[in-house]
Amino acid sequence: MEDQVELKKVFGDVFFRARRSQTDSLLYGYWYGVQSVETVKEGGYKFL
């Protein structure tokens, strides 16, 4: 079983996805497209 979080920009484009795998206890982060300071902060906080 995996837990997943997606963050989207104003127009609905996914810019960050994080997922946690319970089988191997790892956290994966995926960034999509060009990032602004605000999206990096938002994704970083969610990742933590």
mmCIF file as Biopython writes it, N, C-alpha, C and O atoms, coordinates in Angstrom:
data_model
#
loop_
_atom_site.group_PDB
_atom_site.id
_atom_site.type_symbol
_atom_site.label_atom_id
_atom_site.label_alt_id
_atom_site.label_comp_id
_atom_site.label_asym_id
_atom_site.label_entity_id
_atom_site.label_seq_id
_atom_site.pdbx_PDB_ins_code
_atom_site.Cartn_x
_atom_site.Cartn_y
_atom_site.Cartn_z
_atom_site.occupancy
_atom_site.B_iso_or_equiv
_atom_site.auth_seq_id
_atom_site.auth_asym_id
_atom_site.pdbx_PDB_model_num
ATOM 1   N N  . MET A ? 1  ? 0.839  -1.185 0.000   1.0 0.0 1  A 1 
ATOM 2   C CA . MET A ? 1  ? 0.000  0.000  0.000   1.0 0.0 1  A 1 
ATOM 3   C C  . MET A ? 1  ? 0.881  1.243  0.000   1.0 0.0 1  A 1 
ATOM 4   O O  . MET A ? 1  ? 1.901  1.292  0.686   1.0 0.0 1  A 1 
ATOM 5   N N  . GLU A ? 2  ? 0.472  2.262  -0.786  1.0 0.0 2  A 1 
ATOM 6   C CA . GLU A ? 2  ? 1.248  3.492  -0.879  1.0 0.0 2  A 1 
ATOM 7   C C  . GLU A ? 2  ? 0.345  4.688  -0.636  1.0 0.0 2  A 1 
ATOM 8   O O  . GLU A ? 2  ? -0.829 4.676  -1.006  1.0 0.0 2  A 1 
ATOM 9   N N  . ASP A ? 3  ? 0.891  5.710  -0.019  1.0 0.0 3  A 1 
ATOM 10  C CA . ASP A ? 3  ? 0.211  6.986  0.162   1.0 0.0 3  A 1 
ATOM 11  C C  . ASP A ? 3  ? 0.820  7.959  -0.822  1.0 0.0 3  A 1 
ATOM 12  O O  . ASP A ? 3  ? 2.032  7.953  -1.038  1.0 0.0 3  A 1 
ATOM 13  N N  . GLN A ? 4  ? -0.023 8.807  -1.429  1.0 0.0 4  A 1 
ATOM 14  C CA . GLN A ? 4  ? 0.472  9.740  -2.438  1.0 0.0 4  A 1 
ATOM 15  C C  . GLN A ? 4  ? -0.176 11.103 -2.253  1.0 0.0 4  A 1 
ATOM 16  O O  . GLN A ? 4  ? -1.342 11.205 -1.874  1.0 0.0 4  A 1 
ATOM 17  N N  . VAL A ? 5  ? 0.608  12.164 -2.532  1.0 0.0 5  A 1 
ATOM 18  C CA . VAL A ? 5  ? 0.133  13.541 -2.463  1.0 0.0 5  A 1 
ATOM 19  C C  . VAL A ? 5  ? 0.505  14.224 -3.765  1.0 0.0 5  A 1 
ATOM 20  O O  . VAL A ? 5  ? 1.630  14.080 -4.243  1.0 0.0 5  A 1 
ATOM 21  N N  . GLU A ? 6  ? -0.435 14.972 -4.348  1.0 0.0 6  A 1 
ATOM 22  C CA . GLU A ? 6  ? -0.171 15.760 -5.552  1.0 0.0 6  A 1 
ATOM 23  C C  . GLU A ? 6  ? -0.451 17.226 -5.253  1.0 0.0 6  A 1 
ATOM 24  O O  . GLU A ? 6  ? -1.433 17.564 -4.592  1.0 0.0 6  A 1 
ATOM 25  N N  . LEU A ? 7  ? 0.424  18.084 -5.746  1.0 0.0 7  A 1 
ATOM 26  C CA . LEU A ? 7  ? 0.202  19.532 -5.656  1.0 0.0 7  A 1 
ATOM 27  C C  . LEU A ? 7  ? 0.043  20.065 -7.068  1.0 0.0 7  A 1 
ATOM 28  O O  . LEU A ? 7  ? 0.759  19.657 -7.982  1.0 0.0 7  A 1 
ATOM 29  N N  . LYS A ? 8  ? -0.911 20.990 -7.241  1.0 0.0 8  A 1 
ATOM 30  C CA . LYS A ? 8  ? -1.192 21.531 -8.570  1.0 0.0 8  A 1 
ATOM 31  C C  . LYS A ? 8  ? -1.058 23.043 -8.566  1.0 0.0 8  A 1 
ATOM 32  O O  . LYS A ? 8  ? -1.285 23.707 -7.555  1.0 0.0 8  A 1 
ATOM 33  N N  . LYS A ? 9  ? -0.679 23.571 -9.733  1.0 0.0 9  A 1 
ATOM 34  C CA . LYS A ? 9  ? -0.620 25.018 -9.914  1.0 0.0 9  A 1 
ATOM 35  C C  . LYS A ? 9  ? -2.034 25.549 -10.113 1.0 0.0 9  A 1 
ATOM 36  O O  . LYS A ? 9  ? -2.991 24.775 -10.121 1.0 0.0 9  A 1 
ATOM 37  N N  . VAL A ? 10 ? -2.170 26.844 -10.273 1.0 0.0 10 A 1 
ATOM 38  C CA . VAL A ? 10 ? -3.472 27.514 -10.373 1.0 0.0 10 A 1 
ATOM 39  C C  . VAL A ? 10 ? -4.330 26.942 -11.500 1.0 0.0 10 A 1 
ATOM 40  O O  . VAL A ? 10 ? -5.543 26.806 -11.341 1.0 0.0 10 A 1 
ATOM 41  N N  . PHE A ? 11 ? -3.718 26.608 -12.629 1.0 0.0 11 A 1 
ATOM 42  C CA . PHE A ? 11 ? -4.473 26.133 -13.783 1.0 0.0 11 A 1 
ATOM 43  C C  . PHE A ? 11 ? -4.614 24.621 -13.830 1.0 0.0 11 A 1 
ATOM 44  O O  . PHE A ? 11 ? -5.049 24.072 -14.842 1.0 0.0 11 A 1 
ATOM 45  N N  . GLY A ? 12 ? -4.254 23.942 -12.753 1.0 0.0 12 A 1 
ATOM 46  C CA . GLY A ? 12 ? -4.481 22.509 -12.660 1.0 0.0 12 A 1 
ATOM 47  C C  . GLY A ? 12 ? -3.321 21.615 -13.052 1.0 0.0 12 A 1 
ATOM 48  O O  . GLY A ? 12 ? -3.454 20.392 -13.018 1.0 0.0 12 A 1 
ATOM 49  N N  . ASP A ? 13 ? -2.179 22.197 -13.426 1.0 0.0 13 A 1 
ATOM 50  C CA . ASP A ? 13 ? -1.011 21.391 -13.785 1.0 0.0 13 A 1 
ATOM 51  C C  . ASP A ? 13 ? -0.334 20.857 -12.532 1.0 0.0 13 A 1 
ATOM 52  O O  . ASP A ? 13 ? -0.080 21.611 -11.593 1.0 0.0 13 A 1 
ATOM 53  N N  . VAL A ? 14 ? -0.042 19.566 -12.512 1.0 0.0 14 A 1 
ATOM 54  C CA . VAL A ? 14 ? 0.654  18.963 -11.378 1.0 0.0 14 A 1 
ATOM 55  C C  . VAL A ? 14 ? 2.112  19.396 -11.426 1.0 0.0 14 A 1 
ATOM 56  O O  . VAL A ? 14 ? 2.767  19.242 -12.457 1.0 0.0 14 A 1 
ATOM 57  N N  . PHE A ? 15 ? 2.633  19.939 -10.317 1.0 0.0 15 A 1 
ATOM 58  C CA . PHE A ? 15 ? 4.032  20.339 -10.278 1.0 0.0 15 A 1 
ATOM 59  C C  . PHE A ? 15 ? 4.851  19.521 -9.291  1.0 0.0 15 A 1 
ATOM 60  O O  . PHE A ? 15 ? 6.081  19.541 -9.337  1.0 0.0 15 A 1 
ATOM 61  N N  . PHE A ? 16 ? 4.178  18.803 -8.399  1.0 0.0 16 A 1 
ATOM 62  C CA . PHE A ? 16 ? 4.896  18.004 -7.411  1.0 0.0 16 A 1 
ATOM 63  C C  . PHE A ? 16 ? 4.051  16.814 -7.014  1.0 0.0 16 A 1 
ATOM 64  O O  . PHE A ? 16 ? 2.840  16.919 -6.823  1.0 0.0 16 A 1 
ATOM 65  N N  . ARG A ? 17 ? 4.718  15.682 -6.894  1.0 0.0 17 A 1 
ATOM 66  C CA . ARG A ? 17 ? 4.051  14.469 -6.425  1.0 0.0 17 A 1 
ATOM 67  C C  . ARG A ? 17 ? 4.988  13.776 -5.447  1.0 0.0 17 A 1 
ATOM 68  O O  . ARG A ? 17 ? 6.170  13.589 -5.735  1.0 0.0 17 A 1 
ATOM 69  N N  . ALA A ? 18 ? 4.465  13.403 -4.308  1.0 0.0 18 A 1 
ATOM 70  C CA . ALA A ? 18 ? 5.242  12.664 -3.308  1.0 0.0 18 A 1 
ATOM 71  C C  . ALA A ? 18 ? 4.489  11.382 -2.992  1.0 0.0 18 A 1 
ATOM 72  O O  . ALA A ? 18 ? 3.263  11.374 -2.887  1.0 0.0 18 A 1 
ATOM 73  N N  . ARG A ? 19 ? 5.234  10.311 -2.844  1.0 0.0 19 A 1 
ATOM 74  C CA . ARG A ? 19 ? 4.601  9.060  -2.457  1.0 0.0 19 A 1 
ATOM 75  C C  . ARG A ? 19 ? 5.478  8.324  -1.460  1.0 0.0 19 A 1 
ATOM 76  O O  . ARG A ? 19 ? 6.705  8.417  -1.483  1.0 0.0 19 A 1 
ATOM 77  N N  . ARG A ? 20 ? 4.814  7.600  -0.597  1.0 0.0 20 A 1 
ATOM 78  C CA . ARG A ? 20 ? 5.505  6.839  0.436   1.0 0.0 20 A 1 
ATOM 79  C C  . ARG A ? 20 ? 5.191  5.371  0.218   1.0 0.0 20 A 1 
ATOM 80  O O  . ARG A ? 20 ? 4.029  4.979  0.107   1.0 0.0 20 A 1 
ATOM 81  N N  . SER A ? 21 ? 6.227  4.576  0.161   1.0 0.0 21 A 1 
ATOM 82  C CA . SER A ? 21 ? 6.069  3.148  0.009   1.0 0.0 21 A 1 
ATOM 83  C C  . SER A ? 21 ? 6.219  2.494  1.373   1.0 0.0 21 A 1 
ATOM 84  O O  . SER A ? 21 ? 7.269  2.603  2.006   1.0 0.0 21 A 1 
ATOM 85  N N  . GLN A ? 22 ? 5.188  1.824  1.819   1.0 0.0 22 A 1 
ATOM 86  C CA . GLN A ? 22 ? 5.238  1.179  3.123   1.0 0.0 22 A 1 
ATOM 87  C C  . GLN A ? 22 ? 6.030  -0.124 3.085   1.0 0.0 22 A 1 
ATOM 88  O O  . GLN A ? 22 ? 6.486  -0.606 4.121   1.0 0.0 22 A 1 
ATOM 89  N N  . THR A ? 23 ? 6.192  -0.691 1.896   1.0 0.0 23 A 1 
ATOM 90  C CA . THR A ? 23 ? 6.920  -1.959 1.813   1.0 0.0 23 A 1 
ATOM 91  C C  . THR A ? 23 ? 8.406  -1.785 2.073   1.0 0.0 23 A 1 
ATOM 92  O O  . THR A ? 23 ? 9.028  -2.645 2.697   1.0 0.0 23 A 1 
ATOM 93  N N  . ASP A ? 24 ? 8.991  -0.679 1.601   1.0 0.0 24 A 1 
ATOM 94  C CA . ASP A ? 24 ? 10.420 -0.462 1.832   1.0 0.0 24 A 1 
ATOM 95  C C  . ASP A ? 24 ? 10.706 0.822  2.612   1.0 0.0 24 A 1 
ATOM 96  O O  . ASP A ? 24 ? 11.867 1.214  2.735   1.0 0.0 24 A 1 
ATOM 97  N N  . SER A ? 25 ? 9.684  1.478  3.137   1.0 0.0 25 A 1 
ATOM 98  C CA . SER A ? 25 ? 9.797  2.665  3.997   1.0 0.0 25 A 1 
ATOM 99  C C  . SER A ? 25 ? 10.594 3.801  3.363   1.0 0.0 25 A 1 
ATOM 100 O O  . SER A ? 25 ? 11.389 4.458  4.035   1.0 0.0 25 A 1 
ATOM 101 N N  . LEU A ? 26 ? 10.380 4.029  2.075   1.0 0.0 26 A 1 
ATOM 102 C CA . LEU A ? 26 ? 11.053 5.122  1.375   1.0 0.0 26 A 1 
ATOM 103 C C  . LEU A ? 26 ? 10.051 6.192  0.987   1.0 0.0 26 A 1 
ATOM 104 O O  . LEU A ? 26 ? 8.865  5.917  0.805   1.0 0.0 26 A 1 
ATOM 105 N N  . LEU A ? 27 ? 10.546 7.425  0.861   1.0 0.0 27 A 1 
ATOM 106 C CA . LEU A ? 27 ? 9.743  8.555  0.432   1.0 0.0 27 A 1 
ATOM 107 C C  . LEU A ? 27 ? 10.292 9.038  -0.904  1.0 0.0 27 A 1 
ATOM 108 O O  . LEU A ? 27 ? 11.483 9.325  -1.022  1.0 0.0 27 A 1 
ATOM 109 N N  . TYR A ? 28 ? 9.427  9.129  -1.908  1.0 0.0 28 A 1 
ATOM 110 C CA . TYR A ? 28 ? 9.832  9.536  -3.250  1.0 0.0 28 A 1 
ATOM 111 C C  . TYR A ? 28 ? 9.210  10.890 -3.577  1.0 0.0 28 A 1 
ATOM 112 O O  . TYR A ? 28 ? 8.029  11.106 -3.304  1.0 0.0 28 A 1 
ATOM 113 N N  . GLY A ? 29 ? 9.978  11.796 -4.153  1.0 0.0 29 A 1 
ATOM 114 C CA . GLY A ? 29 ? 9.475  13.096 -4.571  1.0 0.0 29 A 1 
ATOM 115 C C  . GLY A ? 29 ? 9.732  13.307 -6.047  1.0 0.0 29 A 1 
ATOM 116 O O  . GLY A ? 29 ? 10.840 13.073 -6.529  1.0 0.0 29 A 1 
ATOM 117 N N  . TYR A ? 30 ? 8.704  13.753 -6.773  1.0 0.0 30 A 1 
ATOM 118 C CA . TYR A ? 30 ? 8.799  13.995 -8.206  1.0 0.0 30 A 1 
ATOM 119 C C  . TYR A ? 30 ? 8.387  15.430 -8.497  1.0 0.0 30 A 1 
ATOM 120 O O  . TYR A ? 30 ? 7.310  15.865 -8.090  1.0 0.0 30 A 1 
ATOM 121 N N  . TRP A ? 31 ? 9.241  16.167 -9.201  1.0 0.0 31 A 1 
ATOM 122 C CA . TRP A ? 31 ? 8.968  17.549 -9.582  1.0 0.0 31 A 1 
ATOM 123 C C  . TRP A ? 31 ? 8.711  17.583 -11.085 1.0 0.0 31 A 1 
ATOM 124 O O  . TRP A ? 31 ? 9.393  16.900 -11.848 1.0 0.0 31 A 1 
ATOM 125 N N  . TYR A ? 32 ? 7.720  18.382 -11.514 1.0 0.0 32 A 1 
ATOM 126 C CA . TYR A ? 32 ? 7.348  18.471 -12.924 1.0 0.0 32 A 1 
ATOM 127 C C  . TYR A ? 32 ? 7.392  19.917 -13.384 1.0 0.0 32 A 1 
ATOM 128 O O  . TYR A ? 32 ? 6.821  20.795 -12.737 1.0 0.0 32 A 1 
ATOM 129 N N  . GLY A ? 33 ? 8.065  20.166 -14.494 1.0 0.0 33 A 1 
ATOM 130 C CA . GLY A ? 33 ? 8.085  21.487 -15.096 1.0 0.0 33 A 1 
ATOM 131 C C  . GLY A ? 33 ? 9.005  22.470 -14.399 1.0 0.0 33 A 1 
ATOM 132 O O  . GLY A ? 33 ? 9.804  22.106 -13.536 1.0 0.0 33 A 1 
ATOM 133 N N  . VAL A ? 34 ? 8.870  23.722 -14.794 1.0 0.0 34 A 1 
ATOM 134 C CA . VAL A ? 34 ? 9.663  24.817 -14.240 1.0 0.0 34 A 1 
ATOM 135 C C  . VAL A ? 34 ? 9.045  25.231 -12.910 1.0 0.0 34 A 1 
ATOM 136 O O  . VAL A ? 34 ? 7.827  25.370 -12.795 1.0 0.0 34 A 1 
ATOM 137 N N  . GLN A ? 35 ? 9.897  25.426 -11.910 1.0 0.0 35 A 1 
ATOM 138 C CA . GLN A ? 35 ? 9.423  25.748 -10.563 1.0 0.0 35 A 1 
ATOM 139 C C  . GLN A ? 35 ? 9.711  27.206 -10.216 1.0 0.0 35 A 1 
ATOM 140 O O  . GLN A ? 35 ? 10.711 27.781 -10.647 1.0 0.0 35 A 1 
ATOM 141 N N  . SER A ? 36 ? 8.819  27.779 -9.437  1.0 0.0 36 A 1 
ATOM 142 C CA . SER A ? 36 ? 9.042  29.109 -8.869  1.0 0.0 36 A 1 
ATOM 143 C C  . SER A ? 36 ? 9.453  28.931 -7.400  1.0 0.0 36 A 1 
ATOM 144 O O  . SER A ? 36 ? 9.415  27.823 -6.865  1.0 0.0 36 A 1 
ATOM 145 N N  . VAL A ? 37 ? 9.832  30.004 -6.781  1.0 0.0 37 A 1 
ATOM 146 C CA . VAL A ? 37 ? 10.205 29.946 -5.371  1.0 0.0 37 A 1 
ATOM 147 C C  . VAL A ? 37 ? 9.010  29.458 -4.543  1.0 0.0 37 A 1 
ATOM 148 O O  . VAL A ? 37 ? 9.179  28.671 -3.612  1.0 0.0 37 A 1 
ATOM 149 N N  . GLU A ? 38 ? 7.821  29.919 -4.880  1.0 0.0 38 A 1 
ATOM 150 C CA . GLU A ? 38 ? 6.629  29.544 -4.129  1.0 0.0 38 A 1 
ATOM 151 C C  . GLU A ? 38 ? 6.322  28.054 -4.260  1.0 0.0 38 A 1 
ATOM 152 O O  . GLU A ? 38 ? 5.982  27.410 -3.267  1.0 0.0 38 A 1 
ATOM 153 N N  . THR A ? 39 ? 6.436  27.488 -5.480  1.0 0.0 39 A 1 
ATOM 154 C CA . THR A ? 39 ? 6.138  26.064 -5.650  1.0 0.0 39 A 1 
ATOM 155 C C  . THR A ? 39 ? 7.198  25.187 -4.986  1.0 0.0 39 A 1 
ATOM 156 O O  . THR A ? 39 ? 6.884  24.108 -4.483  1.0 0.0 39 A 1 
ATOM 157 N N  . VAL A ? 40 ? 8.440  25.640 -4.983  1.0 0.0 40 A 1 
ATOM 158 C CA . VAL A ? 40 ? 9.498  24.881 -4.304  1.0 0.0 40 A 1 
ATOM 159 C C  . VAL A ? 40 ? 9.247  24.870 -2.800  1.0 0.0 40 A 1 
ATOM 160 O O  . VAL A ? 40 ? 9.407  23.836 -2.151  1.0 0.0 40 A 1 
ATOM 161 N N  . LYS A ? 41 ? 8.855  26.009 -2.248  1.0 0.0 41 A 1 
ATOM 162 C CA . LYS A ? 41 ? 8.541  26.070 -0.818  1.0 0.0 41 A 1 
ATOM 163 C C  . LYS A ? 41 ? 7.349  25.180 -0.481  1.0 0.0 41 A 1 
ATOM 164 O O  . LYS A ? 41 ? 7.391  24.420 0.487   1.0 0.0 41 A 1 
ATOM 165 N N  . GLU A ? 42 ? 6.291  25.274 -1.277  1.0 0.0 42 A 1 
ATOM 166 C CA . GLU A ? 42 ? 5.092  24.492 -1.021  1.0 0.0 42 A 1 
ATOM 167 C C  . GLU A ? 42 ? 5.377  22.988 -1.119  1.0 0.0 42 A 1 
ATOM 168 O O  . GLU A ? 42 ? 4.948  22.215 -0.262  1.0 0.0 42 A 1 
ATOM 169 N N  . GLY A ? 43 ? 6.095  22.581 -2.159  1.0 0.0 43 A 1 
ATOM 170 C CA . GLY A ? 43 ? 6.451  21.176 -2.313  1.0 0.0 43 A 1 
ATOM 171 C C  . GLY A ? 43 ? 7.410  20.693 -1.246  1.0 0.0 43 A 1 
ATOM 172 O O  . GLY A ? 43 ? 7.291  19.567 -0.764  1.0 0.0 43 A 1 
ATOM 173 N N  . GLY A ? 44 ? 8.362  21.538 -0.873  1.0 0.0 44 A 1 
ATOM 174 C CA . GLY A ? 44 ? 9.314  21.175 0.170   1.0 0.0 44 A 1 
ATOM 175 C C  . GLY A ? 44 ? 8.658  20.981 1.517   1.0 0.0 44 A 1 
ATOM 176 O O  . GLY A ? 44 ? 8.990  20.048 2.249   1.0 0.0 44 A 1 
ATOM 177 N N  . TYR A ? 45 ? 7.720  21.865 1.848   1.0 0.0 45 A 1 
ATOM 178 C CA . TYR A ? 45 ? 6.997  21.727 3.116   1.0 0.0 45 A 1 
ATOM 179 C C  . TYR A ? 45 ? 6.158  20.458 3.125   1.0 0.0 45 A 1 
ATOM 180 O O  . TYR A ? 45 ? 6.089  19.756 4.134   1.0 0.0 45 A 1 
ATOM 181 N N  . LYS A ? 46 ? 5.520  20.169 1.996   1.0 0.0 46 A 1 
ATOM 182 C CA . LYS A ? 46 ? 4.693  18.965 1.916   1.0 0.0 46 A 1 
ATOM 183 C C  . LYS A ? 46 ? 5.555  17.711 1.997   1.0 0.0 46 A 1 
ATOM 184 O O  . LYS A ? 46 ? 5.148  16.709 2.584   1.0 0.0 46 A 1 
ATOM 185 N N  . PHE A ? 47 ? 6.741  17.767 1.409   1.0 0.0 47 A 1 
ATOM 186 C CA . PHE A ? 47 ? 7.653  16.626 1.426   1.0 0.0 47 A 1 
ATOM 187 C C  . PHE A ? 47 ? 8.134  16.340 2.854   1.0 0.0 47 A 1 
ATOM 188 O O  . PHE A ? 47 ? 8.282  15.184 3.250   1.0 0.0 47 A 1 
ATOM 189 N N  . LEU A ? 48 ? 8.371  17.400 3.608   1.0 0.0 48 A 1 
ATOM 190 C CA . LEU A ? 48 ? 8.802  17.219 5.000   1.0 0.0 48 A 1 
ATOM 191 C C  . LEU A ? 48 ? 7.681  16.660 5.849   1.0 0.0 48 A 1 
ATOM 192 O O  . LEU A ? 48 ? 7.864  16.443 7.047   1.0 0.0 48 A 1 
#
